Amino acid sequence: MRSLDARIGLVLPPQLPPRESWETWKGLPEVPPGQDALGAAIRRLLTLEREVGLDRVLILRAQPGDEDALRSAVAATRGRFGPVHGAFFTGGPIAGGLIQLKTAEAVQSALGPVARGAEALLASLDAEPSRSAFVVLSSTTTAVAGSLGQLDRAAAGSYLDALAVRRMAEGRLHTVAVHWDPYQWGGWLVAGVAGGMSGLAPGEVAASLEANGIPEERSAVALQRLLASTFSGVIVSSRDLSGLIADTDSVTTDTMLAQMAPAHAGEKAARPVLTTPYAPPRDELEERLAAIWHELFGIQPIGRDDSFLELGGHSLLAIQIVTQVRGALEADLPVTALFEAPTIAQLAKAVRRARGEEDSEELETLLTLVEKLSAAEAAERLAELGV
């Protein structure tokens, strides 16, 4: 902005706090840089305000994928500053998650806003093209290298890549999809990619940034070079790309779990405040499941009705628990078991079903229900069942 005397229209998410609360926003002093995307955005806006003044920045609000809001944002930017000479599409938040836990609907809900948002922005720019205009569709290297738990992000990047290729083939505005390494631009993507599904602690993320981080000045030089090129797709990586792909390909469930020894061996943390009251296990199976949860969560005690998700469970923990249940309890459960049966009590029932055992609690409930039926009602139910 300083070197080009640029003016920009900046589209921010609606949940970003209002300007008057930026300096005192609670996330700023508590969250380390790179660990919180919202806090990082506020810090950057404060820096921008100090350096160039917000009179040269038009701040607009829109949800990712809101086509009408994006068109309005482009129109408002033209009305304030004149012709738009360049646009950067950075998408929206992408949820992580293992492919085994994905449904077609879940993937579509993640990709839909990216596709609609990018195409709405491009349509708005095409309506009044500027001779020197360009469009940068930003993605990450996960689109080409992959990454654990980053199916949605990789798919979104691949879509933007294909979109840029199509537009360049059609002779539209100069459009380039750039796949940034998470360590570019001061590492602002690391929390979402390297620090998300991988479960890195803040100290580990900081050490990773120290080893691989690229200063913003060098990232800016890379941006200048890609804008001067005629390519439709560019990869900007601080690490050897072939090696990065090989590292990703080498990760399997077995190698991952071998590296994930229980992180909470020894002393356990106290049970946190939950929405359910503590209820102890009722039988030996529930006690054995509780012992597995104690070890992997590092919390004791855990009640039979405590929620896996409320305790902080995630996909990697689900894999660990299911793996231990298979080995210790001889029950072959799917990875999705912890999300379908998220309490020890419910998981115990799933284990019994997997082992072909009768559930005494379910039988008791069924007998109680039958006892309450009259002879005529019982006969009617049996007839419905074809008995």
C-alpha positions in Angstrom: 0.0 0.0 0.0 2.8 2.4 0.9 4.8 1.9 -2.3 1.8 2.0 -4.7 -0.2 4.6 -2.8 -3.0 2.0 -2.9 -6.6 2.2 -1.6 -8.3 -1.0 -0.6 -11.8 -2.3 0.2 -11.3 -5.0 2.9 -14.1 -7.5 3.4 -14.1 -8.8 6.9 -16.3 -11.4 8.7 -19.3 -10.0 10.6 -18.0 -11.5 13.8 -14.9 -9.3 13.9 -15.3 -7.0 16.9 -16.1 -3.3 16.3 -13.2 -0.9 15.9 -13.7 0.7 19.4 -12.9 -2.6 21.1 -9.8 -3.6 19.1 -7.1 -2.5 21.5 -8.9 -4.0 24.5 -10.3 -7.1 22.8 -9.8 -10.0 25.2 -8.2 -12.3 22.7 -5.2 -10.0 22.0 -3.2 -10.3 25.3 -4.1 -14.0 25.9 -3.5 -15.7 22.6 0.0 -16.0 21.2 0.5 -14.6 17.7 -0.2 -17.2 15.0 -2.5 -19.2 17.3 -5.7 -17.3 16.8 -6.9 -16.2 13.4 -9.3 -13.5 14.7 -6.7 -12.0 17.0 -4.1 -12.0 14.2 -6.5 -10.2 11.9 -7.1 -7.5 14.5 -3.4 -7.1 15.1 -2.8 -6.6 11.4 -5.6 -4.1 11.1 -4.1 -2.1 14.0 -0.7 -2.1 12.3 -2.4 -1.0 9.0 -4.1 1.8 10.8 -0.8 3.0 12.3 1.1 2.8 9.1 -1.2 4.2 6.4 -4.4 5.3 8.2 -7.8 3.7 7.8 -9.0 6.6 5.6 -7.4 4.7 2.7 -9.1 1.5 3.8 -12.8 0.8 3.3 -13.9 -1.9 5.8 -16.9 -4.0 4.8 -18.6 -7.0 6.3 -19.8 -10.2 4.7 -20.1 -13.9 5.5 -17.9 -16.2 3.3 -20.0 -17.3 0.3 -22.5 -14.5 0.6 -22.8 -13.6 -3.1 -25.0 -10.5 -2.7 -22.7 -9.1 0.1 -19.6 -9.6 -2.0 -21.1 -7.9 -5.0 -22.2 -5.0 -2.8 -18.6 -4.8 -1.4 -17.1 -4.5 -4.9 -19.7 -1.8 -5.8 -19.0 0.1 -2.6 -15.2 -0.1 -3.2 -15.7 1.3 -6.7 -17.9 4.1 -5.4 -15.3 5.1 -2.8 -12.0 4.7 -4.7 -12.9 4.3 -8.4 -11.9 1.4 -10.7 -10.7 -1.9 -9.0 -7.3 -2.8 -10.3 -6.7 -6.0 -8.3 -8.6 -8.3 -6.0 -7.5 -11.0 -3.6 -9.8 -13.8 -2.7 -8.8 -15.6 0.5 -11.9 -17.7 1.0 -13.3 -18.3 4.5 -12.6 -20.6 7.4 -12.3 -24.3 6.5 -13.0 -26.9 9.1 -10.6 -29.8 9.5 -11.5 -33.4 9.9 -10.5 -36.9 8.9 -11.8 -38.2 5.6 -13.3 -41.3 7.4 -15.6 -38.9 9.2 -16.7 -36.9 6.2 -20.1 -37.1 4.4 -20.9 -35.7 1.0 -23.1 -33.1 2.7 -20.3 -32.0 5.1 -17.8 -31.6 2.3 -20.3 -29.6 0.2 -21.1 -27.3 3.1 -17.4 -26.5 3.4 -16.7 -26.1 -0.3 -20.0 -24.3 -1.2 -19.1 -20.9 0.4 -15.6 -21.0 -1.3 -17.1 -21.7 -4.7 -19.9 -19.2 -4.4 -17.7 -16.5 -2.9 -14.9 -16.8 -5.6 -17.4 -16.8 -8.5 -19.4 -13.9 -7.1 -16.2 -11.8 -6.8 -15.1 -12.7 -10.3 -18.5 -11.9 -11.7 -18.5 -8.5 -10.1 -15.1 -7.7 -11.5 -16.0 -9.0 -15.0 -19.0 -6.6 -15.0 -16.7 -3.6 -15.1 -13.2 -4.9 -16.0 -10.2 -2.6 -15.7 -7.4 -3.0 -18.3 -4.7 -3.7 -15.7 -6.9 -5.7 -13.3 -5.8 -9.0 -11.8 -7.4 -11.5 -9.5 -5.5 -13.7 -7.0 -7.2 -16.8 -5.6 -5.4 -17.7 -2.5 -5.0 -21.3 -1.3 -2.4 -23.3 0.6 0.1 -26.0 -0.4 -2.3 -28.6 1.0 -4.0 -28.5 -2.4 -0.9 -30.2 -4.0 0.8 -31.8 -1.0 -2.1 -32.9 1.1 -2.1 -32.8 4.9 -3.6 -34.9 7.7 -7.2 -33.8 8.3 -7.2 -31.2 5.6 -9.5 -32.7 2.9 -11.7 -29.7 2.8 -8.8 -27.3 2.4 -7.1 -29.4 -0.3 -10.4 -29.7 -2.2 -11.0 -25.9 -2.0 -7.5 -25.2 -3.3 -7.9 -27.6 -6.2 -11.2 -26.0 -7.1 -9.6 -22.5 -7.2 -6.8 -23.9 -9.3 -9.2 -25.2 -11.9 -11.2 -22.0 -11.8 -8.1 -19.9 -12.6 -7.1 -22.3 -15.4 -10.6 -22.0 -17.0 -10.6 -18.2 -16.8 -7.2 -17.9 -18.3 -8.2 -20.2 -21.2 -11.3 -18.1 -21.8 -9.2 -14.9 -21.9 -10.7 -13.3 -18.9 -9.0 -11.0 -16.4 -5.6 -12.1 -15.3 -6.5 -14.8 -12.7 -3.9 -16.8 -10.8 -4.4 -19.4 -8.0 -1.5 -19.2 -5.6 -0.9 -22.0 -3.1 1.0 -20.5 -0.2 3.1 -22.5 2.2 1.5 -22.1 5.7 4.8 -20.5 6.8 4.5 -17.6 4.4 3.4 -14.1 5.5 4.7 -14.5 9.1 3.0 -17.9 9.4 -0.5 -16.7 9.7 -1.8 -20.0 8.2 0.1 -22.2 10.6 -2.5 -22.2 13.3 -5.2 -23.4 10.9 -3.1 -25.9 8.9 0.0 -27.1 10.8 -1.5 -26.4 14.3 -5.0 -27.6 13.6 -5.5 -31.3 13.1 -1.9 -32.1 13.9 -2.6 -31.1 17.5 0.6 -29.1 18.0 0.9 -27.3 21.3 1.6 -23.5 21.2 5.3 -24.1 22.0 5.6 -26.6 19.1 4.0 -24.2 16.7 6.4 -21.4 17.8 9.4 -23.7 17.3 8.1 -24.7 13.9 7.6 -21.1 12.9 11.2 -20.3 14.1 12.5 -23.1 11.8 10.4 -22.5 8.7 8.8 -19.1 8.9 9.3 -16.7 6.0 9.3 -12.9 6.7 6.5 -10.9 5.1 9.0 -8.9 3.0 10.1 -12.1 1.2 6.5 -13.2 0.7 5.7 -9.8 -0.8 8.5 -10.3 -3.3 7.1 -13.6 -4.3 3.7 -12.0 -4.8 5.2 -9.3 -7.1 6.8 -12.0 -9.2 3.7 -14.2 -9.5 1.6 -11.1 -10.6 4.2 -10.3 -13.2 4.0 -13.9 -14.6 1.4 -15.3 -17.0 0.9 -18.5 -15.0 -2.6 -19.5 -13.9 -1.3 -21.4 -10.9 1.7 -20.9 -8.7 3.1 -22.7 -5.6 5.1 -20.6 -3.1 6.8 -22.9 -0.6 9.5 -22.3 2.0 10.3 -26.0 2.0 11.2 -28.5 -0.7 7.9 -29.4 -2.3 8.8 -33.0 -3.3 10.0 -33.7 0.2 6.8 -32.1 1.6 4.7 -34.4 -0.6 6.8 -37.5 0.4 6.4 -36.6 4.1 2.6 -36.4 3.7 2.4 -39.7 1.8 4.5 -41.4 4.5 1.8 -40.8 7.2 -0.5 -43.7 7.8 -2.8 -44.5 10.7 -0.2 -46.9 12.1 2.7 -44.5 12.0 0.6 -41.7 13.3 -0.6 -43.7 16.3 2.9 -45.0 17.0 4.1 -41.4 17.5 1.1 -40.5 19.6 1.9 -42.2 22.9 -0.5 -41.1 25.6 0.3 -37.5 26.4 -1.2 -37.6 29.8 0.5 -40.6 31.5 1.0 -40.2 35.2 -0.8 -37.4 37.1 -4.3 -36.6 35.8 -6.2 -33.3 35.7 -9.4 -32.9 37.7 -12.7 -33.4 35.9 -13.7 -30.0 34.4 -17.1 -28.4 34.9 -19.5 -30.1 32.4 -23.1 -29.9 31.6 -23.7 -33.4 33.0 -23.3 -34.4 36.6 -20.7 -37.0 37.4 -22.1 -40.6 37.2 -19.7 -43.5 37.9 -19.4 -46.5 35.6 -22.0 -49.2 36.3 -20.2 -52.3 35.3 -16.8 -53.8 34.4 -17.1 -52.8 30.7 -17.8 -49.2 31.5 -14.9 -49.2 34.0 -12.5 -50.5 31.4 -13.7 -47.8 28.9 -13.4 -45.1 31.5 -9.8 -46.2 32.2 -9.0 -45.8 28.5 -10.6 -42.3 28.5 -8.7 -41.3 31.7 -5.4 -42.2 30.1 -6.0 -40.5 26.7 -7.8 -37.4 28.0 -5.5 -37.0 31.0 -8.6 -36.4 33.2 -9.9 -38.3 36.2 -12.6 -39.1 37.0 -14.7 -39.2 33.8 -18.4 -40.1 34.2 -20.4 -42.6 32.2 -22.6 -39.7 30.8 -19.8 -37.2 30.1 -19.6 -36.2 26.4 -16.5 -37.0 24.3 -16.9 -33.7 22.5 -17.4 -31.6 25.6 -14.3 -33.1 27.2 -12.3 -31.8 24.2 -12.4 -34.9 22.0 -11.4 -34.7 18.4 -10.7 -37.0 15.4 -7.3 -38.1 16.4 -8.4 -39.0 19.9 -11.3 -40.9 18.4 -8.8 -43.0 16.4 -6.8 -43.7 19.5 -9.8 -44.7 21.6 -11.2 -46.9 18.9 -7.8 -48.5 18.4 -7.4 -49.3 22.1 -11.0 -50.6 22.3 -10.2 -53.0 19.4 -7.1 -54.3 21.1 -8.3 -54.4 24.8 -12.0 -55.2 24.4 -12.0 -57.2 21.1 -14.7 -55.0 19.5 -14.2 -53.8 15.9 -15.7 -50.3 16.0 -15.7 -47.7 13.1 -13.8 -44.5 13.6 -17.1 -42.7 13.7 -18.2 -44.6 16.9 -17.2 -41.8 19.2 -19.3 -39.3 17.3 -22.3 -41.6 17.2 -22.0 -42.9 20.8 -20.2 -40.0 22.5 -20.5 -41.2 26.1 -19.0 -44.1 28.0 -22.5 -45.5 28.6 -23.4 -45.3 24.9 -20.0 -46.6 23.8 -20.4 -49.6 26.0 -23.6 -50.5 24.2 -21.8 -50.1 20.9 -19.1 -52.5 22.1 -21.6 -55.1 23.2 -23.4 -54.9 19.8 -20.1 -55.3 18.0 -19.3 -58.3 20.1 -22.7 -59.8 19.5 -23.7 -59.6 23.2 -27.1 -58.9 24.7 -27.4 -55.5 26.5 -29.0 -56.3 29.9 -30.1 -52.6 30.2 -31.9 -52.7 26.9 -33.5 -56.0 27.7 -34.7 -54.6 31.0 -36.2 -51.6 29.3 -37.9 -53.8 26.7 -39.4 -56.1 29.4 -40.7 -53.1 31.3 -42.4 -51.8 28.2 -43.9 -55.2 27.4 -45.2 -55.5 30.9 -47.1 -52.2 30.6 -49.0 -53.5 27.5 -52.4 -55.1 27.7 -52.9 -58.4 26.0 -54.7 -56.7 23.1 -51.8 -54.2 22.7 -49.2 -56.9 22.8 -51.0 -58.9 20.1 -51.3 -55.8 18.0 -47.5 -55.1 18.3 -46.7 -58.7 17.4 -48.9 -58.5 14.4 -47.1 -55.3 13.2 -43.9 -57.3 13.5 -45.3 -60.2 11.5 -45.0 -62.5 14.5 
